[in-house]
Amino acid sequence: MRRRLPAPFTEAGSGGWHGSWNGTLFFMQTKNDQLQARIYFLDYARIFAFTSVLIGHLFNKDLEELAANQEVHVLFRQLAGAIHYICAFGGAGVVVFFITSGYIITHVIRNEAPVDFIIRRIFRIYPLFIFATITELSLAAATQNTVFPASRELIPRLLLIGDFTGIPYGLGGVEWTLRIELLFYIFMTILKAAGLLRQEKSIPAFLFLVTLGVFTLPTFPNSFEWTDGYFNIFFPFLIIGVLFYHLENFGLRSWSFTFFVAAIFLGTLLRTQALQPKLIGNNFELIALFTFWALWLFRKRMQGHLVVRTLSDMTYAVYLFHLWSWAYLGQFVEKYGVGFIPDRLQRLILLLAFCLLATKTVEKYGIKLGRFAGRKLNGRAHGA
């Protein structure tokens, strides 16, 4: 007998990357429903993810210098070295984003019609992404005298199809994760429409075979060397998130789960070795997998807190804004900052404040619009 799931709390906060950053999207009902249905351990997963990305992208050099400074106590040096290793280039955070997204999207899509699901995801990702992209391009044009892109470049970038058209990355390069997220949403929508997600006993094996197929696909993307093969390497982590959900809710046997996850994990290592050898010097994949696994194991002990939820909801905005805005924030602090507060701390406070504002405005109303559009289009589909 099919187990009935609670209505998902899936739209009030942000998900993937992405998931992702991007994945923990919550559907708003009453306050009591929200408190009962929010999946608290995912909030902590997302905070780890965006914190490690922030540290890896913005404070990596500081930690490296601290770890090598012989004038600093060995305890601080070792702590700095450990954080530097865990957060190196944000890799572990990105993988946790993907696993989280695979988990929550599996939860969400079982309670939404295909049309409703894809419309909500579109309005979840695009409004804030477009706002961030236009803001970046406008600031660059105003302060650096760069030329605002022509429509033939701007439109593919705003539609997140640049990997198919060879358009350069924006937002410091982070948008590659969103493209993988979108492909995952489309993939899950197809499975939902075809009725395959109802095959709860066989779908894990099917997804495992799909993942093996992803490993053998031609290298994608392949327009820019630094992201070559990222789809082949990172998409499988979304499937690992799906498998966690099936282990928890649909009776996937633990030995099957362990086999699938171990095989997929090994496959990602081998594809990384072949396609992106620059990444093989760090165990970010293992750190991410064990971090998510530990949070999942202790999920029933985790409680919701306002600060935790607020930080979790800011994940998507922080991910989109942190890299490219950092230099602008530095210029602002240099001109208007407070002398007795460290420069980087002032920048970080301003970044988080701006991201909170973007979350409470652009992202929030985009989600509401998506919910409205999804209901309307889904109603028409049923009416037809």
NORVENJO-V356094 format. One record per residue. N is the residue number from 1. PSI is psi in degrees with one decimal (* if undefined). NEAR is the number of other C-alpha atoms within 12 Angstrom. Layout:
BEGIN
n-><N,N>
psi-><PSI,PSI>
near-><NEAR,NEAR>
END
This chain:
BEGIN
n-><1,2,3,4,5,6,7,8,9,10,11,12,13,14,15,16,17,18,19,20,21,22,23,24,25,26,27,28,29,30,31,32,33,34,35,36,37,38,39,40,41,42,43,44,45,46,47,48,49,50,51,52,53,54,55,56,57,58,59,60,61,62,63,64,65,66,67,68,69,70,71,72,73,74,75,76,77,78,79,80,81,82,83,84,85,86,87,88,89,90,91,92,93,94,95,96,97,98,99,100,101,102,103,104,105,106,107,108,109,110,111,112,113,114,115,116,117,118,119,120,121,122,123,124,125,126,127,128,129,130,131,132,133,134,135,136,137,138,139,140,141,142,143,144,145,146,147,148,149,150,151,152,153,154,155,156,157,158,159,160,161,162,163,164,165,166,167,168,169,170,171,172,173,174,175,176,177,178,179,180,181,182,183,184,185,186,187,188,189,190,191,192,193,194,195,196,197,198,199,200,201,202,203,204,205,206,207,208,209,210,211,212,213,214,215,216,217,218,219,220,221,222,223,224,225,226,227,228,229,230,231,232,233,234,235,236,237,238,239,240,241,242,243,244,245,246,247,248,249,250,251,252,253,254,255,256,257,258,259,260,261,262,263,264,265,266,267,268,269,270,271,272,273,274,275,276,277,278,279,280,281,282,283,284,285,286,287,288,289,290,291,292,293,294,295,296,297,298,299,300,301,302,303,304,305,306,307,308,309,310,311,312,313,314,315,316,317,318,319,320,321,322,323,324,325,326,327,328,329,330,331,332,333,334,335,336,337,338,339,340,341,342,343,344,345,346,347,348,349,350,351,352,353,354,355,356,357,358,359,360,361,362,363,364,365,366,367,368,369,370,371,372,373,374,375,376,377,378,379,380,381,382,383,384>
psi-><134.1,131.7,131.1,127.9,152.9,152.5,130.1,141.9,88.4,11.3,-7.3,-27.6,-178.8,162.5,-153.9,*,-29.6,-140.3,-72.4,-153.6,51.6,-20.9,-35.9,74.4,135.5,132.5,121.0,127.6,-122.4,170.0,-38.6,-42.0,-42.9,-46.0,-35.5,-30.4,-16.5,135.9,94.6,-37.3,-24.5,-29.8,-44.5,-36.0,-42.3,-34.7,-43.8,-43.2,-52.8,-28.3,-44.3,-33.1,-44.8,-49.0,-45.8,-33.9,-34.8,-24.8,12.3,-46.8,-39.5,-43.7,-39.4,-42.9,-39.5,-42.3,-26.7,-2.3,108.1,-10.0,-4.6,145.3,143.8,-33.7,-45.2,-36.5,-43.8,-39.1,-44.3,-40.4,-39.1,-45.6,-41.1,-42.1,-44.2,-38.0,8.3,125.3,20.0,11.3,-45.9,-39.1,-41.9,-42.7,-40.1,-38.8,-48.4,-44.8,-43.3,-44.3,-42.9,-39.5,-53.2,-33.7,-35.1,-37.7,-44.5,-47.0,-21.9,-14.0,9.1,144.5,154.8,-44.1,-45.9,-44.9,-51.1,-35.7,-44.2,-38.7,-38.4,-47.5,-18.5,-40.1,-47.7,-43.9,-50.0,-36.4,-45.9,-42.5,-45.3,-42.3,-46.8,-38.7,-45.4,-48.1,-38.5,-43.1,-40.1,-41.0,-36.2,-34.3,-21.0,4.4,30.5,158.5,127.8,132.2,146.7,163.6,-31.6,-22.0,-38.4,-45.0,-49.7,-34.8,-45.2,-27.5,-2.7,39.5,21.8,-29.2,-24.2,-16.8,0.5,23.9,133.5,151.7,150.9,-174.2,34.1,8.9,-2.5,-13.2,-13.5,-33.0,-34.8,-34.4,-39.0,-40.9,-47.0,-41.3,-35.9,-41.6,-44.4,-43.3,-46.9,-33.9,-41.5,-44.2,-40.7,-47.5,-33.5,-4.8,8.8,-27.3,-16.5,-14.8,72.5,-25.1,-34.5,-17.2,-35.2,-42.4,-39.0,-44.8,-34.5,-43.0,-38.0,-41.9,-41.3,-37.1,-39.1,-39.9,-32.6,-5.3,157.8,152.5,124.4,135.3,169.1,25.0,-30.7,128.3,-38.5,-19.6,11.6,127.0,9.1,-33.7,-46.9,-31.9,-43.8,-26.0,-39.5,-24.6,-27.4,-39.3,-35.7,-39.7,-40.4,-42.4,-38.2,-42.7,-40.0,-34.9,-40.6,-36.4,-21.2,23.6,21.4,125.3,143.8,-35.5,-35.5,-44.6,-48.0,-43.0,-49.1,-47.8,-43.7,-42.3,-42.0,-43.1,-44.9,-40.7,-40.7,-38.0,-43.3,-38.9,-35.3,-43.2,-37.8,-38.3,-31.5,68.6,-18.1,-16.4,-3.9,-0.9,6.4,142.4,43.8,-32.4,-44.1,-41.4,-45.3,-45.9,-45.5,-33.4,-49.1,-42.8,-43.7,-44.2,-39.7,-41.7,-34.6,19.9,-33.3,-14.2,-6.4,137.8,157.0,142.5,150.1,-45.2,-43.7,-46.0,-41.3,-46.3,-41.2,-42.8,-24.8,-4.0,-50.1,-44.0,-44.3,-43.0,-42.2,-33.4,-21.8,-41.2,-55.3,-24.5,-12.9,-43.1,-40.1,-40.5,-36.0,-40.4,-39.5,-45.0,-38.3,-35.0,-40.1,2.2,170.8,127.4,-34.0,-2.2,131.3,142.8,-48.6,-33.9,-41.6,-43.0,-44.0,-42.3,-44.4,-40.8,-48.3,-37.4,-44.4,-40.8,-36.3,-42.9,-44.5,-37.2,-42.2,-11.0,-81.3,-51.1,-45.1,-46.9,-27.3,-42.2,-43.1,-41.2,-39.8,-38.9,-43.8,-47.5,-39.1,-43.1,-42.3,-50.5,-37.2,-37.6,-41.4,-39.4,-41.7,-36.2,-34.6,*>
near-><9,13,13,13,19,19,24,30,35,41,39,38,46,55,54,56,51,54,55,55,55,62,55,51,54,41,37,24,18,14,13,11,18,25,21,19,29,38,41,35,33,55,44,36,52,53,40,36,51,49,38,37,41,36,33,33,32,32,29,26,21,21,27,26,19,25,25,21,18,13,12,15,14,15,16,21,22,21,19,29,24,21,31,35,28,32,38,37,34,38,41,42,46,57,53,55,57,51,53,54,55,49,44,50,51,45,39,41,43,34,24,30,28,32,31,33,41,36,32,43,50,35,31,50,48,37,32,40,40,32,25,37,35,25,23,31,29,19,22,22,15,14,15,13,11,13,15,21,22,13,12,16,23,25,18,24,34,33,26,36,27,28,35,20,20,22,28,29,33,33,35,24,27,39,45,44,48,49,42,43,45,43,31,43,41,23,29,38,30,20,25,29,21,14,17,21,32,23,22,29,22,20,28,35,29,21,36,32,19,25,36,27,19,29,33,22,19,17,24,30,33,24,21,22,18,20,32,27,34,42,38,37,45,48,51,45,52,54,46,45,46,43,47,39,34,35,29,24,22,28,23,25,22,17,13,21,29,21,19,34,35,23,24,37,38,23,29,39,29,23,33,31,20,21,31,28,20,15,28,20,16,24,24,35,40,25,29,37,34,23,31,39,29,21,28,29,17,18,21,16,13,20,21,24,16,13,15,23,31,27,33,47,45,45,51,54,52,48,55,51,44,40,34,29,33,33,24,25,29,25,17,19,25,18,12,15,20,15,13,10,15,15,23,26,21,24,29,30,22,26,34,33,22,25,34,29,21,31,38,25,20,29,41,33,25,33,36,29,24,31,32,20,24,28,24,19,22,23,16,13,14,13,9,7>
END
